[in-house]
Amino acid sequence: MSINVKNLFKYYGTQEVLKGISFDIEGSGVTGFLGPNGAGKSTMMKILSGVISPSSGSAKINDMDVLVYPKKIKSITGYLPEHNPLYLDMYVKEFLYMTATIYKVPQKQKAVSKAIEMTGLGSEQTKRIGNLSKGYRQRVGLAQNLLHNPDVLILDEPTTGLDPNQIVDIRNLIKEMGKEKTVMLSSHIMQEVEAICGNIIIINNGEIVADGLTSSLKLQATGQVTEVEFLEPPNTDILEREDFVETVNSTKPNVFLVKGCNNRDIRPELFKWAVKNNMTIISLQQKESRLEDIFRLLTKQNS
């Protein structure tokens, strides 16, 4: 299971939407594909799902080029667009049977029953889709994309417009699917991305500005920062002259954010420094960066 994009461009007329982007997603798991509005997220997802073609470059799923093997790509890929298109006059189960027929799914009844169970549609399966809430319509869209048991799922803003309970349900479902499938997820909800995505790709103005493990991106963006509270304010000039310290910033009278050199954990050295200088430490902890802060930093820097 893999997604491989290399030097991919997309133009709409004279407008350059994707500017030679490249990235790789290997194996099972959930990868967050993030970016501000108009960055090119939906365009990239449409290319991967075979809805539109790239202008140049290559996009491959399981080592198959989306331009060369469009039908095969669709048979191993599930794509849920931001605006989920459904036949509102059809009943849930009827719609899923029709979709299974289009995909030529063997043992349709078993496949439909499994998709309904996985997405929690049991109590809604005999209702018209048009009578369902937004959350249940999203579930129908997910069920539709699970019928043919795809290797790769591409989900564009799957929790848009859902209430908090529905968001948790869909989020848990996506996490479960990520255990066996390659899932590419677009979302503007940073807490959601942090909760379910092991890897993150950030795109801005049609270019990739970050690509890696969620934890690594946090570290690269701000480095190792330690929050330390002293009983009495220290002499920060002396502390800043230490070899292991890069910067010292005060957040409260006795609380400081100390960034270590070379992105390393400096808590042991801070403790030794405090003992040496007769300073009493009340608390000492790593200060983790928020994904939202990193996202804003990277997309503003490159705007």
PERA-V351149 format. One record per residue. RES is the residue in one letter. PHI is phi in degrees with one decimal (NA if undefined). Layout:
BEGIN
res:phi
RES:PHI
RES:PHI
END
This chain:
BEGIN
res:phi
M:NA
S:-161.4
I:-128.1
N:-131.0
V:-120.9
K:-135.2
N:47.9
L:-92.8
F:-118.2
K:-143.0
Y:-116.8
Y:-113.9
G:67.8
T:-95.7
Q:-83.9
E:-90.9
V:-91.5
L:-118.1
K:-115.0
G:69.3
I:-83.9
S:-141.4
F:-164.7
D:-132.5
I:-125.4
E:-118.2
G:75.7
S:-74.7
G:130.1
V:-112.2
T:-110.3
G:-83.6
F:-113.4
L:-114.3
G:170.6
P:-68.5
N:-57.5
G:83.1
A:-76.9
G:117.3
K:-60.9
S:-63.6
T:-60.9
M:-63.3
M:-67.5
K:-66.6
I:-66.2
L:-63.2
S:-88.2
G:83.6
V:-74.6
I:-131.3
S:-106.1
P:-73.0
S:-77.3
S:-162.8
G:88.5
S:-132.8
A:-133.1
K:-126.5
I:-123.7
N:50.8
D:66.9
M:-110.4
D:-69.4
V:-65.7
L:-82.6
V:-84.3
Y:-124.5
P:-62.0
K:-68.8
K:-63.7
I:-60.2
K:-64.6
S:-75.6
I:-114.3
T:-125.5
G:-113.7
Y:-127.0
L:-111.7
P:-71.7
E:-59.4
H:-101.4
N:-69.4
P:-81.6
L:-136.3
Y:-86.2
L:-67.4
D:-84.2
M:-89.7
Y:-80.0
V:-54.9
K:-65.7
E:-61.8
F:-62.5
L:-68.3
Y:-62.9
M:-60.6
T:-63.6
A:-62.2
T:-66.7
I:-60.8
Y:-79.3
K:55.5
V:-73.4
P:-71.2
Q:52.6
K:-56.8
Q:-60.4
K:-65.0
A:-65.4
V:-65.4
S:-62.1
K:-67.4
A:-64.6
I:-64.3
E:-65.6
M:-63.0
T:-98.9
G:66.2
L:-100.8
G:-54.2
S:-79.1
E:-110.9
Q:-65.9
T:-100.0
K:-97.5
R:-68.8
I:-60.6
G:-65.4
N:-95.1
L:-87.0
S:-71.8
K:-57.3
G:-62.5
Y:-72.4
R:-65.3
Q:-62.6
R:-64.3
V:-61.5
G:-61.1
L:-66.8
A:-59.9
Q:-56.2
N:-84.8
L:-99.9
L:-57.1
H:-94.1
N:50.6
P:-71.0
D:-75.5
V:-125.8
L:-117.1
I:-118.5
L:-119.6
D:-100.1
E:51.0
P:-69.4
T:-110.1
T:-60.4
G:81.3
L:-90.7
D:-80.4
P:-54.8
N:-67.4
Q:-65.6
I:-60.6
V:-62.0
D:-63.0
I:-66.1
R:-60.6
N:-64.8
L:-63.4
I:-63.9
K:-60.4
E:-64.7
M:-64.8
G:-68.0
K:-71.8
E:-121.0
K:-128.3
T:-85.5
V:-116.2
M:-112.5
L:-121.2
S:-104.0
S:-160.3
H:-99.7
I:-93.9
M:-64.7
Q:-63.7
E:-65.9
V:-62.7
E:-61.2
A:-73.5
I:-122.1
C:-104.9
G:-81.0
N:-127.1
I:-137.6
I:-121.2
I:-114.4
I:-116.6
N:-146.4
N:52.2
G:77.7
E:-128.4
I:-77.5
V:-110.5
A:-160.7
D:-157.8
G:165.3
L:-62.7
T:-55.6
S:-65.3
S:-68.7
L:-63.8
K:-61.1
L:-68.2
Q:-63.6
A:-71.9
T:-127.1
G:75.5
Q:-78.1
V:-118.2
T:-111.7
E:-95.2
V:-126.7
E:-112.5
F:-100.8
L:-67.0
E:-130.8
P:-60.2
P:-84.1
N:-82.5
T:-67.1
D:-62.2
I:-68.5
L:-63.6
E:-67.4
R:-80.9
E:-68.5
D:-62.5
F:-86.7
V:-105.4
E:-98.5
T:-144.1
V:-132.2
N:-131.2
S:-93.5
T:-108.0
K:-141.7
P:-49.3
N:-115.1
V:-113.8
F:-134.1
L:-103.4
V:-113.4
K:-95.2
G:-84.5
C:-71.4
N:58.3
N:53.5
R:-109.8
D:-77.3
I:-108.2
R:-57.9
P:-60.3
E:-70.4
L:-63.5
F:-63.9
K:-63.8
W:-62.8
A:-62.8
V:-63.0
K:-61.6
N:-101.9
N:56.6
M:-103.1
T:-98.5
I:-93.9
I:-85.8
S:-150.2
L:-148.8
Q:-150.8
Q:-69.9
K:-102.1
E:-82.2
S:-72.1
R:-89.2
L:-59.8
E:-60.2
D:-65.7
I:-65.8
F:-58.3
R:-65.1
L:-62.7
L:-73.0
T:-79.4
K:-77.2
Q:-61.4
N:-106.2
S:-74.0
END
